[in-house]
């Protein structure tokens, strides 16, 4: 058994979401439902990540100015 690209992406999105929100990843991982497909395991309920891109751009600009 192996992870499909979709499942690997879903796990990475879960990690990004928890880092962004500064929350524990375990509850999100425990909620994930995996199913077998021809491509390997897939996640039927991947996490939804949303955020304000302007805030990210401002942080990136501030970081560049510090360098």
Buried (B, 14 or more C-beta within 10 A) or exposed (E): EEBBEBBBEBBEBBBEBBEEEEEEBEEBBEEBEBEEEEEBBBBEEBBEEEEEEEEEEEEEEEEEEEE
